[in-house]
Amino acid sequence: MPDVQQPLAEPMQARAEEIADLMKLLGHPQRLLIACLLTERAFAVSEIEERLHIRQPSLSQQLGTLRDAGVIEGRRSAKAVIYSLTDERLRQLLGALHQVFCPSGVAALVTNAPNSQPMPNAAMAASAVFARVGVHRVG
């Protein structure tokens, strides 16, 4: 009897809702940036605010959403709260997204892509968002 390969969608059927929920969690640019930053190491809220230029009220809201979803956790250290990424699935997903969208920065993505054509504004904005992670402004 010939070996029939299982369709790709079948294994995902059982976990489609879980996967969709994780993708929705990354659907907000600020949450995506926070999660990307936390793949590097744990950060205090003040460091996250400084590195990503997200103002405190928005940052607190997005950290709360990520915390409630169980993908990050905060611990107190003196007066600071230090956040870290706790979900390995999310870490792997962000790694894959980074490889696709930020192999060597946005310029490489745009100019070295096969059959390169200008990216639509929304796609360019998403790539630019990824590229900002880890940029530290001095001054």
JOQUIRA-V264952 format. One record per residue. N is the residue number from 0. RES is the residue in one small letter. SS is DSSP state (alpha for helix, beta for strand, coil for the rest). NEAR is the number of other ideal C-beta (glycine too) atoms within 12 Angstrom. Layout:
{{N | RES | SS | NEAR} {N | RES | SS | NEAR}}
//
This chain:
{{0 | m | coil | 3} {1 | p | coil | 4} {2 | d | coil | 5} {3 | v | coil | 7} {4 | q | coil | 8} {5 | q | coil | 10} {6 | p | coil | 9} {7 | l | alpha | 8} {8 | a | alpha | 11} {9 | e | alpha | 12} {10 | p | alpha | 12} {11 | m | alpha | 14} {12 | q | alpha | 14} {13 | a | coil | 10} {14 | r | coil | 15} {15 | a | alpha | 14} {16 | e | alpha | 12} {17 | e | alpha | 19} {18 | i | alpha | 19} {19 | a | alpha | 14} {20 | d | alpha | 20} {21 | l | alpha | 28} {22 | m | alpha | 23} {23 | k | alpha | 16} {24 | l | alpha | 29} {25 | l | coil | 32} {26 | g | coil | 17} {27 | h | coil | 22} {28 | p | alpha | 24} {29 | q | alpha | 31} {30 | r | alpha | 36} {31 | l | alpha | 36} {32 | l | alpha | 36} {33 | i | alpha | 45} {34 | a | alpha | 45} {35 | c | alpha | 36} {36 | l | alpha | 40} {37 | l | alpha | 37} {38 | t | coil | 32} {39 | e | coil | 24} {40 | r | coil | 16} {41 | a | coil | 22} {42 | f | beta | 35} {43 | a | beta | 25} {44 | v | alpha | 34} {45 | s | alpha | 20} {46 | e | alpha | 25} {47 | i | alpha | 40} {48 | e | alpha | 26} {49 | e | alpha | 19} {50 | r | alpha | 25} {51 | l | alpha | 35} {52 | h | coil | 22} {53 | i | coil | 30} {54 | r | coil | 15} {55 | q | alpha | 16} {56 | p | alpha | 13} {57 | s | alpha | 22} {58 | l | alpha | 31} {59 | s | alpha | 22} {60 | q | alpha | 18} {61 | q | alpha | 35} {62 | l | alpha | 37} {63 | g | alpha | 21} {64 | t | alpha | 25} {65 | l | alpha | 35} {66 | r | alpha | 28} {67 | d | alpha | 16} {68 | a | coil | 28} {69 | g | coil | 17} {70 | v | coil | 34} {71 | i | beta | 34} {72 | e | beta | 20} {73 | g | beta | 26} {74 | r | beta | 17} {75 | r | beta | 12} {76 | s | beta | 16} {77 | a | coil | 9} {78 | k | coil | 9} {79 | a | beta | 17} {80 | v | beta | 25} {81 | i | beta | 23} {82 | y | beta | 36} {83 | s | beta | 28} {84 | l | beta | 34} {85 | t | coil | 21} {86 | d | coil | 25} {87 | e | alpha | 13} {88 | r | alpha | 23} {89 | l | alpha | 32} {90 | r | alpha | 23} {91 | q | alpha | 16} {92 | l | alpha | 25} {93 | l | alpha | 33} {94 | g | alpha | 21} {95 | a | alpha | 17} {96 | l | alpha | 26} {97 | h | alpha | 28} {98 | q | alpha | 15} {99 | v | alpha | 16} {100 | f | alpha | 30} {101 | c | coil | 28} {102 | p | coil | 21} {103 | s | coil | 16} {104 | g | coil | 20} {105 | v | alpha | 26} {106 | a | alpha | 17} {107 | a | alpha | 16} {108 | l | alpha | 26} {109 | v | alpha | 22} {110 | t | alpha | 15} {111 | n | coil | 13} {112 | a | coil | 19} {113 | p | coil | 7} {114 | n | coil | 6} {115 | s | coil | 12} {116 | q | coil | 11} {117 | p | coil | 12} {118 | m | coil | 19} {119 | p | coil | 11} {120 | n | alpha | 10} {121 | a | alpha | 11} {122 | a | alpha | 19} {123 | m | alpha | 19} {124 | a | alpha | 17} {125 | a | alpha | 26} {126 | s | alpha | 30} {127 | a | alpha | 23} {128 | v | alpha | 31} {129 | f | alpha | 32} {130 | a | alpha | 24} {131 | r | alpha | 27} {132 | v | coil | 33} {133 | g | coil | 22} {134 | v | coil | 20} {135 | h | coil | 15} {136 | r | coil | 10} {137 | v | coil | 5} {138 | g | coil | 3}}
//
